[in-house]
Amino acid sequence: MAAKPPPIIGRERMGRVLVIGSVLTVLECYWIVVSEAIWFAVHLTVQSIIFTAVFALVLLMALNVGLKALHPRLSFTRQELLLMYVMMCIGSAMAGHGFMQLLLPLMGHAHWYASPENDWAELILPHLSDWLVVSDKAALTNHYRGESTFYTAEHLRAWAGPVFWWTLFIVAFMLVMLGITMLVRRQWVEQERLTYPIIHLPLELIQRPRGLLASPLFWIGFSLAAGFSVWNQLNVWFPNIPYVHLKLTNMGVHFREKPWNAIGWLPISFYPFAIGLGYFIPLDLLFSSWFFYLFWKMQRVVMTVTGMNTRGGSFSGHQGIIEQSSGAIIAVGIVAIWTTRRHLARVFRALIGKQTIDESREPLSYRATALMTFLAFVFLLGFSVRAGMSLWLAIPFFLVYFLITFSITRMRAEMGVPIHDMHNGGPDQLIPPMFGTARVGARNLTVMAQYWFFNRAHYSDAMPLHLEGFKLTDRIEGRSRRMFVAIVVATVVGALGTFWAFLDTSHRVGMAGRVEWFGWEPLNRLAAWLSVPQDGSLATPVFVAVGAVTALFFAVMRTRFIWWPLHPAGYAVSNSWGMATVWFPLLMVWAVKGVLLRHGGLRMYRRGMPLFLGLMMGDFMVGSLLSVLGTALNTRVYAFWVY
């Protein structure tokens, strides 16, 4: 049996970490809500790496230099910096553009906007659970119109119940994902050589800051990215200064004739941080990302010419294309389970007492982890049934969702794609057209509409952050149990901090007109389904199956032929708004990295790493500073990302 790792952070210092990390997490949540959701100034959480957490980490490290000089005993260790960084990432994901930013607009939207014209009072309101929404018109008036304060008895009373129940749901939801991560942690963190591109920057900052900052290449990359942002901010203040256009330029406008106009939106961009992050993505995944993005565009042309599918579908143009992506992502998750099967079999034998496993490096024992995951999953089912969802639907609904998230976590560990959004491809979009909206039923459809907040897109999934936190712990020789505690605390603090940030701000400036499409989208769809019920269709399962079979084919080919260039993960994630924004930077870095590896080998690749880390840091530091400036002064600033 392996020896237990020595204790690194004592209880007193762990308490300090949790307190400081919680404060920083709340500040991150407030910053993200105000900047991203209220003022819609810059997208802080739609990319894989949470750059506001990187910015805060750098500030902590600068503070730590002073502490080491003045009070060495008060300075932070690498393990403490790591825990606080991960806590901030978790809190940011909670407040993010793919999670709780969608929940808050939904909690009062139906009651506030119900009118004789939309007939929501008859179609939707009877099916809503009062304990999950705010129906008090007086309280909603101040929430939507502002010029008030959240801190009155009336407002607190109106919001307390829904906030309490949704917080319990969110914590249980996150515990299921955390439990799944902990069950595969040893295999994915310690046994397999996955690349984890997302962790390179924070790992270098925490583990080898002096070496990174001493590199001239780092400062060249930093100066390039930072210089572009500073220059374009000067353009905001002084319009006579020419603007350097790095962001989205739609080349699709040049395809005007049929059938090529079916290509639609075809942006190119030159985001420095995406180029920097792309350098750490394996070459076959880089190729697959941009290749399959163009492949999906060509499929749009073919589907338009043949009339194969006429169902509209968000950024992909055709719902059938979205369903293929969903099938591919599900298949990647199944492949991940298959490749982890031996480890999972050992875990199962340990759970039933048939095998002994060294659990000294695990956050919890496997039995405790399995029990936590099971109880949290049962809570989600009970919550859903009480809200109005049938048990026969709730079980596959959550199983499909967690399989998708499991797949995204695996792909991010292997691939590190800059964005993994997967718009409109969750179980709430797959199940109703498959079985028919009438058969699914009004109550089930209504609950799925309320669950839109974690199904619309997967920008802010926390499960990849859980796994990356454990990987960072493994690399920095920390204790995984400390990381488990930090993640749980950050989950609770992040949920409550996001509720507070939204409600404090909305009662001052008004929620009306701010990310309200997150309320309109699911409720308009729900009203349409309830007004005109749809029959079940074979189109959805057929397209899902096509995507799954294709991804499985690519997976088999990769295992049989080392030269096979197409990766199933690239196929799965390339059909999305997110890939549209970064496919061209990934193509550029694929060409550069390919040349370096071919002519200079791994040695040249490693020598080039500081340059690309600098590109990321330049964007993140100046972009964060400008975001803070704009938020503080309530003024427009240059946003390096996305629009």
Secondary structure, 3 states (H helix, E strand, C coil): CCCCCCCCCCHHHHHHHHHHHHHHHHHHHHHHHHHHHHCCCCCCCCCCCCHHHHHHHHHHHHHHHHHHHHCHHHCCCHHHHHHHHHHHHHHHHHCCCCCHHHHHHHHHHHHHHCCCCCCHHHHCHHHCCHHHCCCCHHHHHHHHHCCCCCCCHHHHHHHHHHHHHHHHHHHHHHHHHHHHHHHHHHHHHHHCCCCCHHHHHHHHHHHCHHHHHCCHHHHHHHHHHHHHHHHHHHHHHCCCCCCCCCCCEEHHHHCCCCCHHHHCCCEECCCHHHHHHHCCCCHHHHHHHHHHHHHHHHHHHHHHHHCCCCCCCHHHCCHHHHHHHHHHHHHHHHHHHHHCHHHHHHHHHHHCCCCCCCCCCCCCCHHHHHHHHHHHHHHHHHHHHHHCCCHHHHHHHHHHHHHHHHHHHHHHHHHCCCCCCCCCCCHHHHHHHHHEHHHHCHHHHHHHHHCHHHHCCCCCCCHHHHHHHHHHHHHCCCCHHHHHHHHHHHHHHHHHHHHHHHHHHHHHHCCCCCCCHHHHHHHHHHHHHHHCCCECCCHHHHHHHHHHHHHHHHHHHHHHCCCCCCCHHHHHHCCCHHHHHHHHHHHHHHHHHHHHHHHHHHHHHHHHHHHHHHHHHHHHHHHHHHHHHHHHHCCCCCCCCCC
